[in-house]
């Protein structure tokens, strides 16, 4: 379901569960892999990819959500929401650089996990990223909206969350949602190259992870009611 390999300073986490739909079992398998990444020492970075050329992740495991008793392999339905959201928060503040290789469709929860990475590279010729909750008659939870607001540029935010726009690679690059696009056979090597370049930043986990907390955590600079000019002129009030 989840495979984790390490080559030099780069961990590569491969989701290997077909369409990689999210249920509690899937969440816990990824959390266990992240335990190994965080237990490492020294320079490190993480690449997340899928073994499925068509799908990076096709969102929630809807069959399991609608009838969990008929799909016991998905795990405890009652705890899914909290554990899934906590995992997304963990990934966005992981104390090593993270690169997401979006090699196919990434819908809903799949799009979310890609946004939680520091850098996104996307297949140029096939696949869409999309927050499709509105299409499915579902409300986007507040924490998910906050994630999109922080990671999707303002000009693309409304189209993404309200109009459920599907972004192909070139358009996602133009909008600033992803940082690079590449052909399928070049995608993973590019993601791993970027991860290797960034891995030295992960040598100091306290600094790298701590700054992510300051960007995205409680009382983060992006959330403050004060403008940048006020903060700069009164920097002593905002020291960490």
C-alpha positions as CSV (number, residue, x, y, z in Angstrom):
1,X,0.0,0.0,0.0
2,X,2.8,2.4,1.0
3,X,6.5,1.9,0.1
4,X,9.3,4.0,1.5
5,X,12.8,3.9,0.1
6,X,15.9,6.0,0.8
7,X,18.7,6.9,-1.6
8,X,21.4,9.1,-0.1
9,X,19.5,12.0,1.5
10,X,16.2,11.5,-0.3
11,X,13.3,9.4,0.9
12,X,10.8,8.4,-1.8
13,X,7.3,7.5,-0.5
14,X,5.3,5.6,-3.1
15,X,1.6,5.3,-2.8
16,X,0.7,1.8,-4.2
17,X,-3.0,1.3,-3.7
18,X,-4.5,1.6,-7.1
19,X,-6.3,5.0,-7.2
20,X,-4.8,5.8,-3.8
21,X,-8.2,6.7,-2.2
22,X,-8.1,7.9,1.4
23,X,-9.4,5.9,4.3
24,X,-8.2,5.4,7.9
25,X,-5.9,2.5,7.0
26,X,-4.3,4.6,4.2
27,X,-3.8,7.5,6.6
28,X,-2.1,5.3,9.2
29,X,0.2,3.7,6.7
30,X,1.5,7.0,5.5
31,X,1.8,8.3,9.1
32,X,4.0,5.2,9.9
33,X,6.2,6.0,6.9
34,X,6.6,9.6,8.1
35,X,7.7,8.3,11.5
36,X,10.7,6.7,9.7
37,X,11.5,9.9,7.9
38,X,11.3,12.0,11.0
39,X,13.4,9.5,13.0
40,X,16.3,10.0,10.5
41,X,19.1,12.4,11.3
42,X,21.1,14.8,9.2
43,X,20.3,16.1,5.7
44,X,17.1,14.7,4.3
45,X,14.1,15.4,2.0
46,X,11.0,13.5,1.0
47,X,9.5,12.8,-2.4
48,X,5.9,11.6,-2.6
49,X,4.6,9.8,-5.7
50,X,2.2,7.2,-7.0
51,X,2.9,3.9,-8.7
52,X,-0.3,4.5,-10.8
53,X,0.4,6.4,-14.0
54,X,-3.2,7.6,-14.3
55,X,-3.9,8.6,-10.7
56,X,-1.8,10.3,-8.1
57,X,-4.7,10.1,-5.7
58,X,-8.4,10.0,-6.6
59,X,-9.6,11.5,-3.3
60,X,-11.7,10.0,-0.6
61,X,-12.6,6.3,-0.6
62,X,-16.3,7.0,-1.2
63,X,-17.4,3.4,-1.2
64,X,-15.9,3.0,2.3
65,X,-17.3,6.4,3.5
66,X,-20.8,5.5,2.4
67,X,-20.8,1.9,3.6
68,X,-17.8,1.3,6.0
69,X,-19.2,-2.0,7.3
70,X,-19.0,-3.4,3.8
71,X,-15.4,-2.3,3.4
72,X,-13.7,-3.2,6.7
73,X,-10.2,-2.9,5.2
74,X,-10.6,0.9,5.2
75,X,-10.4,0.9,9.0
76,X,-12.4,2.9,11.6
77,X,-14.7,5.4,9.9
78,X,-15.4,7.4,13.0
79,X,-11.9,8.6,13.5
80,X,-11.0,9.3,9.9
81,X,-11.8,13.0,9.7
82,X,-9.6,13.9,12.6
83,X,-6.7,11.6,11.7
84,X,-6.7,12.7,8.1
85,X,-6.7,16.4,8.9
86,X,-4.0,15.9,11.5
87,X,-1.9,14.0,8.9
88,X,-2.2,16.9,6.4
89,X,-1.1,19.3,9.2
90,X,1.8,17.0,9.9
91,X,2.9,16.9,6.2
92,X,2.7,20.7,5.8
93,X,5.0,21.2,8.8
94,X,7.3,18.2,8.3
95,X,10.8,19.3,9.4
96,X,12.4,18.3,6.1
97,X,11.9,19.6,2.6
98,X,9.1,17.8,0.8
99,X,8.5,17.4,-3.0
100,X,5.3,16.0,-4.5
101,X,5.5,14.3,-7.9
102,X,1.9,14.6,-9.3
103,X,2.0,11.9,-12.0
104,X,-1.7,11.7,-12.6
105,X,-5.1,13.0,-11.4
106,X,-5.1,14.5,-7.9
107,X,-8.7,15.2,-6.8
108,X,-10.0,16.3,-3.4
109,X,-7.9,14.7,-0.7
110,X,-5.3,13.9,-3.3
111,X,-5.0,17.6,-4.2
112,X,-4.8,18.5,-0.5
113,X,-1.8,16.2,0.2
114,X,0.0,17.6,-2.8
115,X,-0.5,21.2,-1.5
116,X,0.9,20.2,1.8
117,X,4.3,19.6,0.2
118,X,6.8,22.4,-0.1
119,X,7.3,21.9,-3.9
120,X,5.1,20.4,-6.5
121,X,6.1,19.0,-9.9
122,X,3.3,17.9,-12.2
123,X,3.0,15.8,-15.3
124,X,2.8,18.1,-18.3
125,X,0.7,16.0,-20.7
126,X,-1.9,14.3,-18.6
127,X,-3.8,14.6,-15.4
128,X,-5.7,17.2,-13.5
129,X,-5.6,18.7,-10.0
130,X,-9.0,19.7,-8.6
131,X,-10.9,20.4,-5.4
132,X,-14.1,18.7,-6.5
133,X,-16.1,18.8,-3.3
134,X,-18.7,21.2,-4.7
135,X,-19.3,18.9,-7.7
136,X,-19.9,16.0,-5.3
137,X,-22.3,18.0,-3.1
138,X,-19.9,18.3,-0.3
139,X,-18.9,21.3,1.8
140,X,-15.2,22.1,2.0
141,X,-14.2,22.0,5.7
142,X,-12.7,25.2,7.1
143,X,-9.2,23.7,7.6
144,X,-9.1,22.7,4.0
145,X,-10.1,26.1,2.9
146,X,-7.3,27.6,5.0
147,X,-4.9,25.2,3.3
148,X,-6.0,26.3,-0.2
149,X,-5.8,29.9,0.9
150,X,-2.2,29.5,2.0
151,X,-1.0,27.4,-0.9
152,X,-3.0,28.6,-3.9
153,X,-2.3,32.1,-5.3
154,X,-5.1,34.5,-4.9
155,X,-6.0,34.7,-8.6
156,X,-6.6,31.0,-8.7
157,X,-8.1,30.4,-5.2
158,X,-11.8,31.2,-6.1
159,X,-11.7,29.2,-9.3
160,X,-10.2,26.3,-7.3
161,X,-12.5,26.1,-4.3
162,X,-15.8,27.6,-5.6
163,X,-15.8,26.7,-9.3
164,X,-14.1,23.3,-8.9
165,X,-11.7,24.2,-11.8
166,X,-9.6,21.3,-13.1
167,X,-6.0,22.4,-13.6
168,X,-3.9,20.7,-16.1
169,X,-0.1,20.8,-15.6
170,X,0.7,23.9,-17.9
171,X,-2.2,25.9,-16.5
172,X,-1.3,24.9,-12.9
173,X,2.2,26.1,-13.5
174,X,1.0,29.4,-15.0
175,X,-1.3,29.9,-12.0
176,X,1.6,29.2,-9.6
177,X,-0.1,26.1,-8.0
178,X,2.9,23.9,-9.1
179,X,6.5,24.9,-9.5
180,X,7.6,22.6,-12.3
181,X,6.1,20.4,-15.1
182,X,7.7,17.5,-16.9
183,X,7.0,14.5,-19.0
184,X,6.1,11.3,-17.1
185,X,9.5,9.7,-17.6
186,X,11.2,12.8,-16.4
187,X,8.9,13.6,-13.5
188,X,10.3,11.4,-10.7
189,X,14.0,12.1,-11.6
190,X,13.2,15.8,-11.5
191,X,11.4,15.5,-8.1
192,X,14.3,13.6,-6.7
193,X,16.8,16.1,-8.0
194,X,14.9,18.9,-6.4
195,X,14.7,17.0,-3.2
196,X,18.4,16.3,-3.2
197,X,19.1,20.0,-3.8
198,X,16.9,20.9,-0.8
199,X,17.9,18.1,1.5
200,X,20.7,20.1,3.3
201,X,17.9,22.4,4.6
202,X,16.6,19.4,6.5
203,X,19.8,18.9,8.5
204,X,18.6,21.4,11.1
205,X,15.1,20.0,11.8
206,X,14.4,22.5,14.6
207,X,14.9,25.5,12.3
208,X,13.3,24.1,9.1
209,X,10.3,22.6,10.9
210,X,10.0,25.6,13.3
211,X,9.8,28.1,10.5
212,X,7.0,26.0,8.9
213,X,5.1,26.3,12.1
214,X,5.6,30.0,12.1
215,X,4.2,30.1,8.5
216,X,1.3,27.8,8.9
217,X,0.8,27.1,12.7
218,X,-1.0,28.8,15.5
219,X,-0.7,32.7,15.3
220,X,1.2,32.3,12.0
221,X,2.4,35.4,10.2
222,X,0.0,34.7,7.3
223,X,-2.9,34.8,9.7
224,X,-2.1,37.9,11.7
225,X,-4.5,40.8,11.6
226,X,-1.6,43.2,11.4
227,X,0.0,44.4,8.2
228,X,3.6,43.8,7.3
229,X,4.5,47.4,7.8
230,X,3.2,47.4,11.4
231,X,5.0,44.1,12.1
232,X,8.3,45.5,10.8
233,X,8.0,48.7,12.7
234,X,7.1,46.8,15.9
235,X,9.2,43.7,15.4
236,X,9.9,43.3,19.1
237,X,6.3,42.2,19.6
238,X,6.7,39.4,17.1
239,X,9.9,37.8,18.1
240,X,10.1,34.0,18.5
